[in-house]
């Protein structure tokens, strides 16, 4: 007869303690034991014996009582429970009895008991995996929603996420309402513009929370969710995703693509999805563990249990993480038990013990040591424990929800981090498929030439009312991505700027944040502040900030413009050089003996020598050389000729330079002086300057750290009335009115200069940036639109569009170029007007006037002298001289009577017959020398002719 006690003594007991809510785990525990028994009988025909007990949740007393019942019959290990309170108590008891304690629950403790191991992924490593995945997803601004305090432990590593370069980590943590309505919380997140959410909650709550998110509009294609629950794969979210297109990502330690199928095949068909018995003779042993209809120890589930499974949308084909872990725990311990049993001569003998007797089982520590040494492949991947009994080495699959259900898109491995295995082309193709035939709302703002109303807009409706660069750009992108679109002008006519006080955005940025629009198409500058709020495509146009100013009027010609080729300093230096060289020639001529020559060349042995380079003659000689004219007076000595030669070389260069510059100054039209750039603009107060009231240009000056721009911002902000404009056209009109400089983007500036010929750009660009299309934060279409823009650039479409809207369709296109060409073609042959050379005439008339004045002074002085010498009145003498001069006939003039007497006396003196001949001759000679009407040769002891000799006068004639 079969002896039951002998049968029991030959079996190794596996004790399982499970909470009343963990019936699937209990069933999986039993099935794993059965599977091991079927695969290989333990030596000496021993079998694994299943001892499963269900205990109330958090009831440590019930757990200890059931443990003591199991030790009476002998057990090799205890599995469970998952309740933290009960598990801690059971672990302490097992440590005292020497029985291995195997857990599969989440445990954040940093140390364990000696006889305890845990197959659940270690919380710290699991948190690092979450962090790595968020980093590869490029999340830098997100909100964490957690359900309980344990969630904070799980998410500690996420708080250490490293944001992308030049990005700032912005993280918000909010707690969910357990078993309640989370719609108010989700509405608040929607209002704040949050689009990236990390959700940590029980698997039973995932579907309900996502359903509430959809109800409040938080489940759109612009929202991204990341689930930390390892049972994420078990929840069926396809019905929510189908109408929303949200980006939902999660992880799983169970390979949804292969592990479950391999496990079914390995079981030889005994593992089925139903609650079928393994054999009629083995009551209590069931195989199915995950079917929603029968997952307890009875073939039929209660209506309450069915309703809970249905509400949670738990898939009937999903292998829950807890099921996989308990299966792998039994498999690992079973492998260790088999190994130790084979190594011992008598095999592993399980000891029957009483809890209160203090006995211990010696083989427990050996089994724990072997478990830490073994590595197996299970439903949860590779199972390997460290020296502390933790599972730190594991892999995770990265999953995303698609229209066809869950898709494996990547993998996380310890030491390697997260890696997406899905090709970028596959993702791009999915986005393009999603975009196909979708209607996008495009917000825009009127600003030529980017977006404009047609002149006959009343004849059209809808999109046909608009034209411009951005309109054609959207058409080109839509043709490549096959989507429809509707243009809608922005409500507040603003590009979008953030209020420094409230932090709220306006304009097109606000509409994107509120999801009122799917895309913003305009000359919207990509800035750091805007990029933190919304997503931008790659730039479709590069530009900078420039200063628009009214072209200065033509400068009227200066009367003395002939002086302009040389600066005032040069003129002063030339005058100084002229005087210096003249005096130097005079001094050298006095010094050198070669400048003293005979006054009568025919006399080989003259009585006196003459020097022609007097001070007045030196001045005249140097002046004649400067004016490029000849002169009868020339130096004779080498020294004076050297000075004269250097002066001629100097005048050659100066006159040539002057002549070359004079041609340019007289023929080229001069403009009035204007500001040269921002530095000069900031230092003056006459010209006002400003920018668009809402836009990146204003923000550029407001946030600039450069002193010049800070000074300009202070002036612009404090000027009243305001210098900021509502539109670019308003700023252009103010510039054309005069006294105002408008700071704007260079591309629009170029357009305005093409349209209005009286505008110019002052200085260079103040910065460098680009225009881009903006999309709501987290938009999945950003990369697809950027790819389309890149394709258009490669095809040369942007060059064609700019030529079309800046030149061909511009109202003033070509006009300014035509005027400039006319000016340039005629500039080389400009005729000089009186205004250009009037100064020369003024100098001529001034010289003539001075000459007349000097002649009159000479005439008056000589007439007065003659009147005194001839005892006549001044008027009579002047009348006689004036009458003779006005006859305009003849070139001779009678000698005055007193001069004739002087000539007779001079002849007597020369012969030496007249008394007092020397004194009288000297007096007469002096008189003759002072009379310019005589051609004379006089040598007397004067300052100009120090070489003395007999005084003589030869009077030939008096010429007029």
RARASUL-V15885 format. One record per helix or strand of 3 or more residues. SS is the DSSP state (a for helix, b for strand). FROM is the first residue (numbers start at 0). LEN is the number of residues. If there is no record, write none. Layout:
# RARASUL-V15885
SS;FROM;LEN, SS;FROM;LEN
This chain:
# RARASUL-V15885
a;3;6, b;11;8, a;22;17, a;42;3, b;47;8, a;59;14, b;76;4, a;83;14, b;99;4, b;115;3, a;122;14, b;140;6, a;148;6, a;156;4, b;169;6, a;182;9, b;195;5, a;202;13, b;223;4, a;231;3, a;237;5, b;246;6, a;258;8, a;302;10, a;320;23, a;354;3, a;362;11, b;374;4, b;380;4, b;394;8, b;404;9, b;416;4, a;423;12, b;438;6, b;450;3, a;456;3, a;461;4, a;468;13, b;483;6, a;506;7, a;527;6, b;540;3, b;544;6, a;560;3, a;567;24, a;592;3, b;595;3, b;608;3, a;614;12, a;637;30, a;677;5, b;687;3, a;695;8, a;706;12, a;727;10, b;739;6, a;745;10, b;758;4, b;768;3, a;781;13, a;796;12, a;814;13, a;833;36, a;873;13, a;896;15, a;916;13
